């Protein structure tokens, strides 16, 4: 058992109240970071330029290339999701349309006129966009691929989006670290079960409420460590559940693989990706 205690994500609010904005968890003053974000709680997170949240690999695995124009519907207001995805897409050489959330009528007109090929956002909002476009007889068939996250992606919804011409893949992450894991495909373009853990993340599965590590195949709480010079995250309990898949991924990547998001270990709920 690791002797370093687990810090619960849900405890960050109280830690930060004693020392705003980051609870003395950063290695440089808060005013040296280019951005300060606020998530529900409230929990405040620092942000930086370039691929600070390590989202590029998940986008590349979902098929994003420098030839794509990206339509990003994650919010740019207070929370970091919009900017973390935007920066990563720019890092891969892509042009990004910062769609954000809401104003669906204007969004479908923008997609129809500017012809982005890659969607980023929640799967439920993509469904809303598709349905509104069909209702308005607006052609948004330019959207071919996408990376979705911040909420579950049921098989039925993935199939619906695929039938409408948009092949989406999932990533799993949190505001404090960015990407934790992401879906991949094999050499025959088949979706691989589970998610590859992001290379900059050390991931543990522990029995909820304890520091006891669980063996592969057993469901427990995701605990993550991210070694970052400016904002190191050491054994943060996310409150999310998953399990380790103890066999090599058919996609060829050799890092640890988890099943993906399997529910909550704590009594908090996501609503509209928050």
N, C-alpha and C positions, 0 to 999 in steps of 0.2 A: 504494500500500500504506500502511495506517495505521501510524504510528511507535509507537503505544502497544502494548506487548506483550500477548499473550493470556495470561491466567491460567487454568490448567486447573482445573476443578472438583475433579479428583482430587488436586490439590496443596494444597487448602485445609486438609486434615488437618495437614500439616507446617507450614503457615503459622500455624495456630492453636496448635500445640504451643509455638511460641516466644513466644506472647502470648495466653493464654486470656482470654476464650472465642472472640473473633472475629478474632484475628490483626491487631488494630489497623486493621481495615477499616471500622469505623463512625466516625461523626463525633461521637458522644456516648458517654459511659461506658456499659458494658454494664448497670449497675444502674439506668439510666434507662429501659430498655425494660421493658414489662410482662411479657414472656415470654422465656425461653430454651428453645430446642428442640435436640434431639440427633438427628441422622440417622446411618445407618451410616457408618463411617469411623474414628472418629466425626468428624462435621462439626457444629459448633454454629451455629445461626441465631437471630437476634433475631426477635421478633414484637411486634406492636402491635395496638391496638384498631381497630375499623372495618374498612374494606376495604383493609388494609395490603398484601395480596397481589394486588389488582386482579382478583378472580375474578367480580365482579358482571356484567360484560359477557358472559362465557361462559355464565353461568347464564341471563341474560335471553335470549341467542340460542338456548338450549335450550328456551325456552318457560316459564321460571319467572316467576310473577307473585305479587303480594302475597296472592292468594287461596289459594295453595298451602300445604299443610303439607309440610315437607321431612323425608325420612328419610335421615340422613347416616351412612354406614357407614365413612367414612374414620376411621382411628385417632386418638384424642385423646391417646395416650400417647407422650411424648417427641418424636415427629415432629410437624410443623405441619399436616399435611393436614386433619385433622378440624376444627381451629379456623379455618383459613383459609377453608374452605368454609362453616362455620357463620356466621362473621362476615359473609361476602358475602351469604348468604341473608337474614340479619337486616337487612343494608343495603338489600335489596330489599323489606323489610317482611314477611318470612315468619317463621312459627313453625318451629323446628327440633327434631326429635327426635334426640338424640345417640346413635344406635345403636352406633357403633363397630363393632368386629369380634368374631367369635366368638359363642357362646351362641345358635346359630341357632334353637333351639326357642323361646326367649323372644322373639327378634326377630320371628319370623313371627306369634306371638300379639299382639305389640305393634302390628305393622302391621295385622293384622286388626281389632283393637279401636279403634285411633286413626285409621285411614283416611288416612294420608299419601298424597298424590297424586304426589309427585316424589321420585325416588331419586338419591342422590349416593354414589359409591363406585367400586369396580372392577367391570368387567363380569362377571368370573368369579364374584365374590361375589353379584351379582344373580342369576346363573344358579343358584347354590347355594340361595339363598333361594327362588326359584321352584320348584325341584325338591323342596325340603324341604316347602314348603307343599302341593304336589300330593300328596306322600307322606302327609302328615298330614291331607289333605282340609280344609285351611284356606284360606279365601277371602282373597286379597291382591290382588284385581282392582282395588282402589283405586289402585294404582300405575299411572300412565299415561305418564309421561315421566321422563327422567333425564339427568344429566350424568355421564359416566364418564371415568376417566383412570387414570394410574399404570401402565398395562399396555396392550399392543396390543388392538385390537378387530377381530378377523377378520370378514370379511363373513358367514361362517356363523354366528358368535355374534350379530352384530347382527340377522340374519334370525330366529334362534331367539327372541331377546328380543322382537322385533316381533310374531312369531307368538303369543307369550304375552301380548301386549297392552301392552308397554312400549316406547315409542319413545325410544331413547337417542341422544345426541350426545356427541362427544368434546371434551376439552380436553387441551392439552399444557402442562405446567409443571414447575418444579423448586422445591425448598424455598427457595432463595436469593432468587428473584424472584417466585414465585407464577406466575400465568398468563403463558404465552408466546404461545400461539395457541389458537384454538378453531374448531369447525365452525359453519357457518351454513346457513340455508335461503333459497331464493329466494321471490319473491312468490307462487308457486304451491305453496309448502310442500314443494318438492323439495330434497333434500339437495345442497349444493354441494360439488364436488370440492375437496379441500384444506382449509386452515385459515387464517383471518384472523389476522394478528399483532396482539396486544394493543397498544393505543395508546401505552402507557407504555414499550414495549420498542423498542430499536433492534437490529435483527437483521441479522447477516451470515452468509453461507455461505462458508466458507473451505476450501481444500484441507487435509485432515487432516495435522497435523504442521508446518504452515506458517502464515503470516499472509496468504497470497495469496487475495484474494477471487475467487470463482468467478462466472461469468455465470449468468443465469437458465437453469434447465433442467439444470444440472450438480449432481450430488449431492456434498455436502461436509458438514463439521462445522458445527453451529449455534453461533455465537458471539453472545452477547447483552450489551447494555448497558442498564442501567436507572438513570435519574437519580432518586435518592431522597435527600432531604435528610439523613436519618439513617443510611441504609445504601446508599450508591451502589455499584452493580455496574458495573465498567468492563471490557468485553471479556472476559467469562467464557466459556471454552470448555466447553460442556456435555458433550462426548463423544458427543452424539447426531447422527445424520445426517438431512438433509432436502435439499430443493431449492426454489428460488423458482419460482412459477408466474407467468409474465410476461404476464398478461392480466387485465382487470378481473373482479372477482367478480360473478356473476349476482345475488348477494344485495343489491347496492347499496352495500355498504361499500367504501371506497376505499383502505384501508390495504393494505400488502404482504400477499401470500398465499403460503403455503408448502404443500408436499405433505402435511406432517404428519410424524410420527415414522417414519423409514425404516431404523432399525437403529442399531448402536453403532459409533463410530469407535475406541473403546477397549475393552480386554478386561475389562469388568465387565458384570454381568448383573442384571436385575431379577427378583426372586422375590417373589410375592404383593404386588406394588406397591412393593417396596423395592429 
